[in-house]
Amino acid sequence: MREAKTFLDTNIIIYAYDSSAGEKHETAKDILVDLWNSDQGLLSTQVLQEFFVSVTKKIKRPLDIKIAKEIVDDLLKWDVVVNDGKAILGAIDIQLRYRYSFWDSMIIQAAQTGGALLLLSEDLSDNQTIDGVEIKNPFA
């Protein structure tokens, strides 16, 4: 049986550090705090890479690179799924079956690989379950 891990899509972590995101910022911060306290957070290398680029270049008030690096370093204390060749092939299968983009399929595949029961994302279909991973939009 899988542990009750929760996989976070990149947007959730971005909102947690983007103070201009309003209610989403507060909700995402609460999610991160809960996952830190429960030690149930799960990420992938893809999520960490996307997070770093987004918070240093794409948000309204970008973070300093050194601060973003410290956040990534902290997040590396969570379980982190490293995407390998098998994961790429699995993501392609998900893309074929569910018509998600390749990158979204990689997120779903990483959640499965890491043993997550829950995947939090605002970009994927809310309340869908794929191979035992329930997808929820925490902002819905």
N, C-alpha and C positions, 0 to 999 in steps of 0.2 A: 504494500500500500504506500502511496506517495505521502510525503510530508505535506503539510498545509502551506506550501510556499506560495507567494504571490509575486508574479512577474510584472514589472513595470515597463510599459512602453515609454519611449523617450519623452513624449509630450508631458507626461505626468511629472517627471523630474524637472523638466524645463520650467513648468509652471511653478514648481516649488521654490525656484530661485529667481523667478521673474516677478518682481514686486509690482509691475504694471499690469499683471494679469487679473487683478481684482479678485472676485470670488473664487476663480479657479486657482489662484495663488494660495488662498487660505485652505481650500480643500486639499490641494496637492501637498502643502506643508503638513497638514494633519495626517495624511496617508503616510508620508515619509516618517514622521515621528512614530506612528503606530508600528510601522515595519521595523524601525530601529529597535523599539522596545520589545517587540516579539521575536526578533531575529528571524523573521520569515521572508525578508526581501530577497528578490532574485532579479538579476540583470544579465545582459549579454555584452560582449565586447562591442557589438554594433550599437547598442543603446548608449554606452559610454562615449563612443566616438561621435555619434550624432549629438549627444548632449553637449560635449565640449565645443563643437563647431557652432551649434546654435546659440549657446549662452555667451560666446565670445564675439559673435558676428551678427546674429539674426534677430535678437530681441531688442526691444525699444531702448533699454539701458544695458548694453553689453557689460559683462563682467570682465574684470582684469584677468589676463591669461593665468597669472600666478594664483589668483583666487579660484579660478575654474579648475586648475590643476589640483589644488588642495581638496576641492570637492570630489573630483574623480578619485583621488587617493583614498578619501574616506569611503566612497562607494565601493571601492575594491575590497573592503572588509566584508561585504556581502558575498553570497555565492554568485559567481560570474560564469556564465556559459560561454565557452570559446567556440565560435563557429568554425567547423572543419568541413571537409569535403562531404562527409555523410550528411551533415546538416544542410548543406547546399542542395544536395539531391532530395532530401526530405522537404525542403522549402519549395522546390520545383513541383513536387507531388501535391503539396498543399495549394500552390498556385493553380495547377491544373484542375483540382477537384473543387476549389472554392472561389476561384476567379479573383483572388486578392493579388495585389502587385507582388513582385518578387520580394521587395524589401519588407512588406508587411508579412508575407509568408515566412520570411526569415525570423521575424519576431515571434510568430506563432510556433515555429519549429524550435526556437531556443527555449520558449516556455515549456514545451513538451520535454525537450532534452533535460532541462533542469528539474523536472518533476513538479512543476507548478500545477495547482488545481485551479488557480485564478489568474487571469491576465487582465490588468487594468490598462485601458486605452480609450481615447476618444475617437480614434481613427478607424477602428474595426467595428463590426456589427455587434451592437449591444445585445446581450443575452443569448449569444450563439455559443454552442459548445462544439469544439473540434478535438476529437481524439482525447476526451477527458479533461480538456482545459476550457473552463468557462470564461468567456470574454464579457467584461463589464465596463461600461462607461461611467466613471465616478461622478461625472458632471451632468448626467442625464436627469 
